[in-house]
Amino acid sequence: MQFTIGREKVAQTARHLAVACLILALASPASAQYFGRNKVRYRAFDFQVMRTEHFDIYFYPSEREGVDIAARLAERWYARLSRTLNHTLSERQPLVLYASHADFEQTNIVTEEINEGTGGFTEPIRRRIVLPLAGPIADTDHVIGHELVHAFQFDMAGPTVGDSSQTPLDRLPLWFVEGMAEYLSLGRVDANTAMKLRDAASRNDLPAILDLRKPKYFPYQWGHAVFAYIAGRYGEASVPRLFRSAALTGSVEDSVQTTLHVSAQDLSNDWHAAIRQLYAPALTTAVPLPVRARFDGHGKFGSDLNIAPVLRPNGKWIAILSARSLF
């Protein structure tokens, strides 16, 4: 009888250890788990398909009302881009929509984790556009247009290179690919781009086009600035000609020479001159902020995160959003 009780205790202990090991295994980091395992999905999406003239739009019932708007935006962008780029897509375009960014982050169309700063993506194999519906319609409109430019780029550039999964776009710098998408989806004028150009011009720190490959230069806005200048000086038709040449050769510099008949360095110089001429009136009349008036809130309030400062009208107090005393 005593032996039986002891054996039951041993068995019970073994079961506890087994459960503990299982819990530890489930809590192990994703990198230690089996390669290729699907990302966690917190809910099931009952996808349906809406067919428009050029799109197969995948959606689920909770976003049905927004899909009607997105469908009209997508078809409008298709008409604009096919006319501007002088190209029609070779196949119907898949467009996968999610009702929120939290839902979008669960997509298994790509295996990579999606962070909160990703507004959408276009995967190159099946050319599927995937994005969440944003709050403002203008933001959704911009992302659809931007990603549809990428779909046109993949289609215009042709199939993958050789037996590899590399596309012709992989040979081109990010500023070129993303800058073209930003220009065609935003137009020539963008406040964020103008801010960067004006600041760089005031510090005499404008980058050469060849320098835009460096990570320090945000490719979206600097690329947008280059394409806005090229389209303004050489005409809108120069954009698709330049892209087709670069996708074929894999060299932006050679394509600039053969398409625009100017060297990349001369194009940089002309671009810089145009920027300085544009912002000279504003920079000439601007009054630099005195150093003594600059306020550094980093760590001043017992927190490393102090943002969105607003000065009280009497100038004696300042309001901020802070992580101070958060817990």
Long-range contacts (C-beta under 8 A, 24 or more apart in sequence): 36-111, 38-108, 39-106, 39-108, 39-111, 39-113, 40-106, 41-106, 41-108, 42-106, 43-103, 43-106, 45-98, 45-103, 47-96, 53-78, 54-78, 54-89, 54-92, 54-93, 55-92, 55-93, 55-94, 55-95, 56-92, 56-93, 56-94, 56-95, 57-95, 57-96, 57-97, 58-94, 58-95, 58-96, 58-97, 59-97, 60-99, 62-99, 63-97, 63-98, 63-99, 63-133, 66-97, 66-99, 66-133, 66-140, 67-97, 69-137, 69-140, 70-95, 70-97, 70-133, 70-140, 70-144, 73-137, 73-140, 73-141, 73-144, 73-145, 74-144, 74-148, 77-141, 77-144, 77-145, 77-148, 77-185, 78-148, 80-145, 81-145, 81-148, 81-149, 81-152, 81-184, 82-152, 84-184, 84-236, 84-239, 84-240, 85-152, 85-156, 85-184, 85-239, 85-240, 85-243, 86-237, 86-240, 87-152, 87-155, 87-156, 87-240, 89-151, 89-152, 89-155, 90-155, 91-127, 93-127, 93-129, 93-148, 93-151, 94-126, 94-127, 94-128, 94-129, 95-128, 95-129, 95-144, 96-128, 96-129, 96-130, 96-131, 97-131, 97-132, 97-133, 98-130, 98-131, 98-132, 98-133, 99-132, 99-133, 100-132, 100-133, 101-132, 103-132, 104-130, 104-131, 104-132, 119-143, 119-146, 120-144, 120-146, 120-147, 121-147, 122-147, 122-150, 122-151, 122-154, 124-154, 124-160, 124-167, 124-169, 125-165, 127-151, 127-154, 127-155, 142-185, 142-186, 145-184, 145-185, 146-181, 146-182, 146-184, 146-185, 147-181, 149-180, 149-181, 149-184, 149-185, 150-177, 150-181, 153-177, 153-180, 153-181, 153-243, 153-247, 156-240, 156-243, 156-244, 156-247, 157-247, 158-247, 168-247, 168-248, 168-250, 169-247, 171-250, 172-246, 172-247, 172-250, 172-252, 173-212, 173-213, 173-219, 173-252, 174-213, 174-219, 174-223, 175-212, 175-213, 175-217, 175-219, 175-222, 175-223, 175-226, 176-223, 176-246, 176-252, 177-223, 178-219, 178-220, 178-223, 179-219, 179-220, 179-222, 179-223, 179-224, 179-225, 179-226, 179-227, 180-223, 180-227, 180-239, 180-243, 182-220, 182-221, 182-223, 182-224, 182-227, 183-223, 183-224, 183-227, 183-228, 183-231, 183-239, 184-227, 184-239, 186-224, 188-228, 188-231, 188-232, 189-228, 190-221, 190-224, 192-221, 193-221, 193-222, 193-224, 193-225, 193-228, 196-221, 196-222, 196-225, 197-225, 197-275, 197-278, 197-279, 198-279, 198-282, 198-283, 200-275, 201-275, 201-276, 201-279, 201-283, 202-279, 202-283, 202-286, 206-272, 206-275, 208-264, 208-265, 208-268, 209-252, 209-256, 209-264, 209-267, 209-268, 209-271, 210-253, 210-264, 210-265, 210-268, 225-271, 225-275, 226-271, 229-271, 229-274, 230-260, 230-267, 233-270, 233-274, 234-260
